[in-house]
Amino acid sequence: MRAWWREITGLVLPVACGGCGSPRTPLCEACGRALYGTWPCRVRPVPEPPGLPAVHAAAPYEDAVRAVLLAHKERGALGLAAPLGRALAGAVRAAAPPGTGVGPLLLVPVPSTLRAVGARGHDAGRRLALAAAGELRRTGRECRVLPLLRQRRPVADQAALGARQRQANLSGALEAAIGGTRLLEGGRVVLVDDLMTTGASLAEGARALRAAMGPGIPGFVQVSAAVVAAPPLSFEINRN
């Protein structure tokens, strides 16, 4: 009921920019430039968790970008899914450029906890993955969303945890759906999420996929990852 109500109110109530609050637009031109106005690049957290795949991000997690992500995820501003999906699609292109490998792009969203999805009234990660896939298909890339990962045990709220605590909290927490990894055969696999902070969630997602695949899938290409945003320091570390 909550998700349905948010869809309806998003159509009939006045909108304001999710980044700066400017009226009559879900995302103003200036905040749009902050979100997807630069070419996505490789990002690395410090410390970098074991097993983290190569991660590309569209924008630093600060100012307008931070406000837009929080408005979509926590306040149910569903009209922001399209511009956030566009930003995520750019990061996916950087993670898996055209001409690298064969087969379709296979976007595997990192799952939110059932508790978080229930509290928010929507699955923000899956919504952004679907929006990114739509953007990629519009520009000629064959792309599918495969929500193969799920939680196999409860985890603590990560908001107050440090990098190593998050690694311990998430270690072994995810698993791939039984038989689902057959769908990855012949594709280019990209783990996707809205935000990378310590990289623990992406590292655990990659571990779960590799564990499910066993010795290997014919035609499988190594897992990479793409996110909308990452901490500014993650961009700086990559430059040095």
PyMOL commands that set and color helices and strands:
alter all, ss='L'
color gray80, all
select helices_A, chain A and resi 2-12+29-36+63-73+78-95+114-120+124-138+163-170+180-184+200-213+232-239
alter helices_A, ss='H'
color red, helices_A
select strands_A, chain A and resi 41-43+55-60+105-109+143-145+149-151+174-176+188-195+221-230
alter strands_A, ss='S'
color yellow, strands_A
deselect
rebuild
show_as cartoon
